[in-house]
């Protein structure tokens, strides 16, 4: 096989690829392999100067010795991201000067998805285990020692109702998240007037605000702001953000929902509407901001559970905003409150 044919064949492979001859000499590699390994010229180099991971070297040697295909994994980093590649080693039988074709398939997204699935199952199990354990314990007590104790029965039944409500909220949010994810690729077509939607959401949250000692304010233009959207999902976004601001903004604080319209928003590079929900509470440590939309991530787990939070609210908000091809911007500073801004294309 000529050098030109080898290079043309490697270049035609749509993933990083190397051809390793006897004596562990690299006959050639494509541009993708050169980029992956960080070496501009791969031909005529010794394998050990290019690859150092024992598992990959062992797979290549085993393939060359046995003539049978081998697979393994290659781990590396690109910038700040960990990358995982599935390495396939195939024996080339009919070419005297070549031996093993090594290809690298990027499976990082599969590894990430699998890790997310494991984390999700573990988190759901943990969130359900605590209330279930409490319920079972109180049921056992009511069936035994507290069977005829009216005062204890009433107290335990109240706690059981709270724990059952917590599980119900969790299941409701899980179903809501699943529904939103299923619709994420379907663009909404209903025309929604954001001014009316904000007014309706604030009207529904007035009792909660009064109970928490929080003042609700709005800052909206006089002219209606209309855009294609799913009104129920946008109501869910505004309700989640405003509820969080009321609950975690502190008593005697102020929650403001502002609406503005821009001819060209820098984030979307297109005409957009901005809805901001801001509070005057204690704020959030900046270290938490990048993870706030992760499922079950909480800044203060104990306080969140006490207030009925499931840890899924902002994850739902993120997916709804994504469905609307928008952006979610979170700003906060300790001691100076927080601002959550939803940017939606007009």
C-alpha positions as CSV (number, residue, x, y, z in Angstrom):
1,X,0.0,0.0,0.0
2,X,1.5,3.4,-1.1
3,X,1.9,6.3,1.3
4,X,-0.6,8.3,-0.6
5,X,-3.2,5.5,-0.5
6,X,-2.6,5.1,3.3
7,X,-3.1,8.8,4.0
8,X,-6.2,9.0,1.7
9,X,-7.7,6.0,3.4
10,X,-7.1,7.5,6.9
11,X,-8.4,10.9,5.9
12,X,-11.6,9.3,4.7
13,X,-12.3,7.8,8.2
14,X,-14.7,10.2,10.0
15,X,-13.0,9.9,13.4
16,X,-9.4,10.0,14.7
17,X,-7.4,7.1,13.2
18,X,-3.9,5.8,13.3
19,X,-2.1,3.0,11.3
20,X,0.5,1.2,13.4
21,X,3.1,-1.1,11.7
22,X,5.3,-3.8,13.2
23,X,7.9,-2.4,15.6
24,X,5.2,0.0,17.0
25,X,6.0,2.5,14.3
26,X,3.1,4.8,13.2
27,X,2.7,4.6,9.4
28,X,0.2,7.5,9.3
29,X,-2.7,9.3,11.0
30,X,-5.5,11.6,9.9
31,X,-5.9,15.3,10.9
32,X,-8.5,14.3,13.5
33,X,-6.0,12.0,15.3
34,X,-3.3,14.7,15.1
35,X,-5.7,17.2,16.7
36,X,-6.7,14.7,19.4
37,X,-3.2,13.7,20.3
38,X,-1.8,17.2,20.0
39,X,1.0,16.2,17.5
40,X,1.1,17.7,14.1
41,X,3.2,15.0,12.3
42,X,2.3,11.4,13.2
43,X,3.9,9.4,10.4
44,X,7.2,7.6,11.3
45,X,6.9,8.3,15.0
46,X,7.2,5.6,17.6
47,X,3.9,4.7,19.2
48,X,5.2,5.4,22.8
49,X,6.0,9.0,21.9
50,X,2.3,9.5,20.9
51,X,0.3,7.3,23.3
52,X,1.1,6.8,26.9
53,X,-2.1,5.1,28.3
54,X,-1.3,1.4,29.1
55,X,-4.7,0.2,28.3
56,X,-4.5,1.5,24.7
57,X,-0.9,0.2,24.2
58,X,-1.9,-3.2,25.5
59,X,-4.9,-3.4,23.2
60,X,-2.8,-2.5,20.2
61,X,-0.2,-5.1,21.1
62,X,-2.8,-7.8,21.8
63,X,-4.5,-7.1,18.4
64,X,-1.1,-7.3,16.6
65,X,-0.1,-10.5,18.3
66,X,-3.5,-12.4,18.0
67,X,-4.8,-10.8,14.8
68,X,-8.2,-10.3,16.6
69,X,-9.9,-7.0,17.2
70,X,-9.6,-5.3,20.6
71,X,-11.5,-2.4,22.2
72,X,-10.6,-0.2,25.2
73,X,-11.1,3.4,26.4
74,X,-8.9,6.4,26.0
75,X,-9.3,9.3,28.5
76,X,-8.2,12.8,27.9
77,X,-9.1,16.4,28.5
78,X,-10.0,19.3,26.2
79,X,-9.9,22.6,27.9
80,X,-11.8,22.0,31.2
81,X,-13.8,19.1,29.8
82,X,-13.0,15.4,30.5
83,X,-13.3,13.4,27.3
84,X,-13.9,9.7,26.8
85,X,-13.1,7.8,23.6
86,X,-13.9,4.2,22.7
87,X,-10.7,2.8,21.0
88,X,-11.1,0.1,18.4
89,X,-8.0,-1.8,17.2
90,X,-8.5,-3.8,14.0
91,X,-5.8,-6.1,12.4
92,X,-4.9,-5.4,8.8
93,X,-4.1,-8.8,7.3
94,X,-3.3,-8.3,3.6
95,X,-0.8,-5.5,3.7
96,X,2.8,-6.5,4.5
97,X,3.9,-3.2,5.9
98,X,1.0,-2.4,8.1
99,X,-0.5,-4.1,11.2
100,X,-3.2,-2.4,13.4
101,X,-5.7,0.3,12.5
102,X,-6.6,2.3,15.6
103,X,-9.7,4.4,15.7
104,X,-11.0,6.7,18.5
105,X,-14.8,7.1,18.8
106,X,-16.0,10.0,21.0
107,X,-18.4,8.6,23.5
108,X,-18.3,11.5,26.0
109,X,-22.0,12.3,25.5
110,X,-22.9,8.7,26.2
111,X,-20.8,8.6,29.4
112,X,-22.3,11.9,30.5
113,X,-25.9,10.8,29.8
114,X,-25.3,7.5,31.7
115,X,-23.8,9.4,34.7
116,X,-26.7,11.8,34.7
117,X,-29.1,8.8,34.7
118,X,-27.3,7.3,37.7
119,X,-27.3,10.6,39.5
120,X,-31.0,11.2,38.8
121,X,-32.0,7.7,40.0
122,X,-29.9,8.2,43.2
123,X,-31.3,11.6,43.8
124,X,-34.9,10.5,43.3
125,X,-34.4,7.5,45.6
126,X,-32.9,9.7,48.2
127,X,-35.6,12.3,48.0
128,X,-38.3,9.6,48.3
129,X,-36.6,7.5,51.0
130,X,-36.8,10.2,53.7
131,X,-40.5,10.8,53.7
132,X,-41.3,7.2,53.1
133,X,-39.2,6.2,56.1
134,X,-41.0,8.8,58.2
135,X,-44.4,7.6,57.1
136,X,-43.6,4.0,57.8
137,X,-42.2,4.9,61.2
138,X,-45.3,6.9,62.3
139,X,-47.6,4.2,60.9
140,X,-45.8,1.6,63.0
141,X,-46.0,3.9,66.1
142,X,-49.7,4.6,65.6
143,X,-50.4,0.8,65.3
144,X,-48.5,0.2,68.5
145,X,-47.5,2.4,71.4
146,X,-49.6,5.5,70.3
147,X,-52.6,3.4,69.4
148,X,-54.8,5.0,72.1
149,X,-53.0,8.3,72.5
150,X,-55.3,10.9,70.8
151,X,-52.8,13.8,71.2
152,X,-49.9,11.8,69.7
153,X,-52.2,10.5,66.9
154,X,-53.2,14.0,65.8
155,X,-49.6,15.2,65.9
156,X,-48.3,12.2,64.0
157,X,-51.1,12.4,61.4
158,X,-50.1,16.1,60.7
159,X,-46.5,15.1,60.2
160,X,-47.5,12.2,57.9
161,X,-49.7,14.6,55.8
162,X,-46.7,16.9,55.4
163,X,-44.4,14.1,54.3
164,X,-47.1,12.7,51.9
165,X,-47.5,16.2,50.5
166,X,-43.7,16.4,50.0
167,X,-43.8,13.1,48.0
168,X,-46.7,14.4,46.0
169,X,-44.9,17.6,45.1
170,X,-41.8,15.6,44.0
171,X,-43.9,13.3,41.8
172,X,-45.7,16.3,40.3
173,X,-42.5,18.1,39.5
174,X,-40.9,14.9,38.0
175,X,-43.9,14.5,35.7
176,X,-43.8,18.1,34.8
177,X,-40.1,17.9,34.0
178,X,-40.7,14.8,31.8
179,X,-43.5,16.5,30.0
180,X,-41.4,19.7,29.3
181,X,-38.4,17.6,28.1
182,X,-40.7,15.7,25.7
183,X,-41.9,18.9,24.1
184,X,-38.5,20.7,24.1
185,X,-38.1,20.4,20.3
186,X,-41.6,21.6,19.5
187,X,-41.8,25.3,19.1
188,X,-45.0,26.9,20.6
189,X,-47.2,28.8,18.3
190,X,-49.8,30.5,20.6
191,X,-49.6,34.3,20.9
192,X,-49.2,35.3,24.5
193,X,-49.5,38.9,26.0
194,X,-46.8,38.9,28.7
195,X,-48.3,41.9,30.5
196,X,-51.5,40.1,31.2
197,X,-49.7,36.9,32.1
198,X,-47.5,38.7,34.7
199,X,-50.5,40.4,36.2
200,X,-52.4,37.1,36.6
201,X,-49.4,35.4,38.2
202,X,-48.9,38.1,40.7
203,X,-52.6,38.1,41.6
204,X,-52.4,34.4,42.4
205,X,-49.2,34.9,44.5
206,X,-50.6,37.8,46.5
207,X,-51.8,35.6,49.5
208,X,-48.3,34.0,49.7
209,X,-46.6,37.3,49.6
210,X,-48.8,38.8,52.3
211,X,-48.2,35.8,54.5
212,X,-44.5,36.2,54.0
213,X,-44.5,39.9,54.6
214,X,-43.2,40.6,51.0
215,X,-44.3,43.5,48.8
216,X,-44.9,42.7,45.2
217,X,-44.2,45.3,42.5
218,X,-44.2,45.4,38.7
219,X,-42.5,47.5,36.1
220,X,-44.1,47.0,32.7
221,X,-44.6,49.1,29.6
222,X,-48.1,50.4,28.9
223,X,-48.2,48.8,25.4
224,X,-48.8,45.0,25.3
225,X,-45.8,42.8,24.7
226,X,-46.8,39.8,22.5
227,X,-44.8,36.8,21.5
228,X,-45.3,33.1,20.4
229,X,-45.3,31.0,23.5
230,X,-46.9,28.3,25.6
231,X,-48.9,30.3,28.1
232,X,-49.2,27.5,30.6
233,X,-45.5,26.8,30.6
234,X,-44.6,30.5,30.8
235,X,-47.0,30.8,33.7
236,X,-45.1,28.0,35.4
237,X,-41.8,29.8,34.8
238,X,-43.0,33.0,36.3
239,X,-44.7,31.3,39.2
240,X,-41.6,29.3,40.0
241,X,-39.3,32.3,39.9
242,X,-41.7,34.6,41.8
243,X,-42.4,31.9,44.5
244,X,-38.6,31.4,45.0
245,X,-38.1,35.1,45.3
246,X,-40.9,35.4,47.9
247,X,-39.8,32.4,49.9
248,X,-36.1,33.0,50.0
249,X,-36.0,36.8,49.7
250,X,-36.7,37.3,53.4
251,X,-39.6,38.9,55.3
252,X,-40.3,42.6,54.8
253,X,-38.5,42.4,51.4
254,X,-39.7,43.4,47.9
255,X,-40.1,41.3,44.8
256,X,-40.2,43.1,41.5
257,X,-41.2,41.7,38.2
258,X,-40.2,43.9,35.3
259,X,-40.9,43.5,31.6
260,X,-39.1,45.2,28.7
261,X,-38.9,44.9,25.0
262,X,-35.7,45.3,23.0
263,X,-35.2,45.8,19.3
264,X,-31.9,43.7,19.4
265,X,-31.0,41.8,22.5
266,X,-27.3,41.1,22.9
267,X,-27.9,37.5,24.2
268,X,-30.2,36.5,21.3
269,X,-28.9,39.0,18.7
270,X,-32.5,39.5,17.7
271,X,-35.6,41.3,19.0
272,X,-36.6,40.0,22.4
273,X,-38.6,40.5,25.5
274,X,-37.0,40.4,28.9
275,X,-38.8,39.4,32.1
276,X,-36.8,39.9,35.3
277,X,-37.7,38.7,38.8
278,X,-35.6,40.4,41.4
279,X,-35.7,40.4,45.2
280,X,-34.0,42.3,48.1
281,X,-33.0,39.2,50.0
282,X,-29.6,37.9,51.3
283,X,-28.5,36.9,47.8
284,X,-26.7,33.8,46.7
285,X,-23.0,33.0,46.9
286,X,-21.6,33.2,43.3
287,X,-20.1,29.8,43.6
288,X,-23.6,28.3,43.5
289,X,-24.8,30.2,40.4
290,X,-23.5,27.9,37.6
291,X,-25.3,24.9,39.2
292,X,-28.6,26.3,40.2
293,X,-30.5,24.8,37.3
294,X,-29.2,21.3,37.9
295,X,-31.7,18.8,39.1
296,X,-31.9,18.5,42.9
297,X,-29.2,21.1,43.4
298,X,-29.9,23.3,46.4
299,X,-28.0,26.1,48.0
300,X,-29.5,25.3,51.4
301,X,-31.0,21.7,51.4
302,X,-32.6,21.9,54.9
303,X,-34.2,25.3,54.3
304,X,-35.4,24.3,50.8
305,X,-37.1,21.1,52.1
306,X,-38.7,23.0,55.0
307,X,-40.3,25.4,52.5
308,X,-41.6,22.6,50.3
309,X,-39.0,22.8,47.6
310,X,-38.2,19.7,45.5
311,X,-35.0,20.9,43.9
312,X,-36.5,20.7,40.4
313,X,-38.1,24.1,39.9
314,X,-35.2,25.8,38.2
315,X,-34.5,22.7,36.1
316,X,-38.1,22.9,34.8
317,X,-37.6,26.7,34.2
318,X,-34.4,26.0,32.2
319,X,-36.1,23.4,29.9
320,X,-39.1,25.6,29.3
321,X,-36.9,28.6,28.4
322,X,-34.9,26.3,26.1
323,X,-38.1,25.2,24.4
324,X,-38.9,28.8,23.7
325,X,-35.4,29.3,22.2
326,X,-34.7,31.8,25.0
327,X,-32.0,32.3,27.6
328,X,-32.0,32.3,31.4
329,X,-29.7,34.7,33.1
330,X,-29.0,34.6,36.9
331,X,-27.3,37.4,38.8
332,X,-26.8,37.6,42.5
333,X,-24.5,39.1,45.1
334,X,-24.4,38.3,48.8
335,X,-26.3,40.9,50.8
336,X,-27.8,42.5,47.6
337,X,-30.5,40.2,46.5
338,X,-30.9,38.1,43.3
339,X,-32.2,38.7,39.8
340,X,-33.5,35.9,37.4
341,X,-34.0,37.2,33.9
342,X,-35.8,35.2,31.2
343,X,-35.0,36.4,27.6
344,X,-37.5,35.3,24.9
345,X,-37.4,36.0,21.2
346,X,-40.2,38.1,19.8
